[in-house]
Structure formats: structure tokens, C-alpha cells
Amino acid sequence: MNTIYYLASCDTCRKIIKALPEGHNLVFHDIKQDPITEEQLDEMYQLSGSYEALFSKKAQLYKSLGLKDKALTESDFKKYLLEHYTFLSRPVFIIDGAIYIGNSQQNILKVHNALRNV
């Protein structure tokens, strides 16, 4: 099952979704309305190899909780990812067993190419 984990209230996510190729057949998962489970996070971890790769250091809570001044471990990143949706670097696509994390132009181009080949 090809999935996008996103935030419906995020303008960047909405813009990316609107530009997706037609007939993409993605399952949409709004992480605010339906928080990610530990099982889903573990799947993302298996594909990415790191909780830190899934973690958004741009999140306002990252700064306000003083996390930027701490040496976080992989278990810390996992804990925070499960505690609050804002820590997930968005959007996250899982397409044909590959993971695409974040909204960089290069990443979104890879997503478009992957969706065209599905």
C-alpha cells in the first residue's frame, strides 16, 4: 500500500498533494487527525534506517523545548515522534517499499517519478 503521511493544515503539504500526478493511488494519512502509531513509525524506521532522518528540526517545539541544545539519541527521536505530530518531517511517502521524507524539490521529483512507475 502506497501511503503519504502529511498534515492537512500545512500549506506546503497541500501544494505538493495538488501537484501529484493523476491516478497516483495513494492512501492519505493526516497525522494530526490520526497520529502515527508505533508500528507505522517502525515501518518508516526500517525503510529510512534512522529516526533522526524522520525528525523535523524545523519544528517550533524543537526550539521551544530546548531540544536543539541537547544531544538526542535515536530513542529520544522515536519518543518525540510518537508524542507529537509536529516532529515528523513532512510529507513522508512510502511507495513500493521505498521511503521519501520531506519537501525538498529533489525529493518531490523522486516521488513524482516513483508514482509514474507504479
C-alpha positions as CSV (number, residue, x, y, z in Angstrom):
1,M,0.0,0.0,0.0
2,N,1.4,3.3,-1.1
3,T,0.9,6.0,1.6
4,I,1.5,9.7,2.2
5,Y,1.8,10.9,5.8
6,Y,1.0,14.6,5.8
7,L,-0.5,17.5,7.7
8,A,-3.8,18.7,6.1
9,S,-3.3,22.2,7.6
10,C,0.2,22.6,6.1
11,D,0.3,24.8,3.0
12,T,3.4,23.1,1.7
13,C,1.8,19.6,2.0
14,R,-1.4,20.8,0.3
15,K,0.7,22.3,-2.6
16,I,2.7,19.1,-3.0
17,I,-0.5,16.9,-3.0
18,K,-2.2,19.2,-5.5
19,A,0.7,18.7,-7.9
20,L,0.9,14.9,-7.6
21,P,0.4,13.0,-10.9
22,E,-3.2,11.9,-11.6
23,G,-4.0,8.3,-10.8
24,H,-1.4,8.1,-8.1
25,N,-3.4,5.6,-5.9
26,L,-2.0,6.9,-2.5
27,V,-3.6,6.3,0.8
28,F,-3.7,9.7,2.6
29,H,-2.8,9.7,6.3
30,D,-3.3,13.1,8.1
31,I,-1.0,12.8,11.1
32,K,-2.9,15.4,13.1
33,Q,-6.3,13.7,12.8
34,D,-4.9,10.2,13.0
35,P,-1.5,10.2,14.9
36,I,1.1,7.8,13.6
37,T,1.3,4.5,15.6
38,E,4.5,2.9,16.8
39,E,4.0,0.2,14.2
40,Q,3.8,2.8,11.4
41,L,6.9,4.6,12.8
42,D,8.8,1.4,13.0
43,E,8.0,0.7,9.3
44,M,9.3,4.2,8.4
45,Y,12.4,3.5,10.5
46,Q,13.0,0.2,8.7
47,L,12.9,2.0,5.4
48,S,14.9,5.0,6.4
49,G,17.4,3.4,8.8
50,S,17.0,6.3,11.3
51,Y,14.5,8.0,13.5
52,E,16.6,11.2,13.2
53,A,16.0,11.1,9.4
54,L,12.3,11.3,10.1
55,F,12.6,14.1,12.6
56,S,12.0,17.7,11.7
57,K,14.5,20.0,13.4
58,K,12.5,22.9,11.9
59,A,9.5,22.2,14.3
60,Q,8.8,25.1,16.6
61,L,8.5,22.7,19.5
62,Y,12.1,21.5,18.8
63,K,13.3,25.0,19.7
64,S,10.8,25.8,22.4
65,L,11.5,22.6,24.3
66,G,15.2,23.3,24.1
67,L,15.9,20.1,22.2
68,K,18.3,21.8,19.8
69,D,20.7,22.2,22.8
70,K,20.5,18.6,23.7
71,A,22.3,15.5,22.3
72,L,19.3,13.4,21.3
73,T,19.6,9.7,20.8
74,E,17.7,7.5,18.3
75,S,15.3,6.5,21.2
76,D,14.8,10.2,22.0
77,F,13.9,10.9,18.4
78,K,11.4,8.0,18.4
79,K,9.9,9.2,21.7
80,Y,9.3,12.7,20.4
81,L,8.0,11.5,17.0
82,L,5.4,9.4,18.8
83,E,4.5,12.2,21.3
84,H,3.7,15.0,18.8
85,Y,2.9,15.0,15.0
86,T,4.9,18.2,14.5
87,F,8.2,16.4,14.9
88,L,7.6,14.3,11.7
89,S,9.4,15.8,8.7
90,R,6.6,16.2,6.2
91,P,5.4,14.8,4.0
92,V,6.5,11.2,4.2
93,F,5.8,9.0,1.2
94,I,6.1,5.2,1.2
95,I,5.9,4.0,-2.4
96,D,6.7,0.4,-3.5
97,G,8.8,-0.2,-0.4
98,A,10.8,3.0,-0.7
99,I,10.6,6.0,1.6
100,Y,10.7,9.7,0.6
101,I,11.0,12.1,3.5
102,G,10.4,15.8,3.4
103,N,9.5,18.5,1.0
104,S,12.8,19.3,-0.8
105,Q,12.4,19.9,-4.5
106,Q,14.7,16.9,-5.3
107,N,12.7,14.6,-3.0
108,I,9.4,15.6,-4.5
109,L,10.8,15.0,-8.0
110,K,11.7,11.5,-6.9
111,V,8.2,11.0,-5.6
112,H,6.7,12.0,-8.9
113,N,9.0,9.6,-10.8
114,A,8.1,6.8,-8.4
115,L,4.4,7.4,-8.8
116,R,4.6,7.4,-12.6
117,N,6.2,4.0,-12.4
118,V,3.6,2.4,-10.1
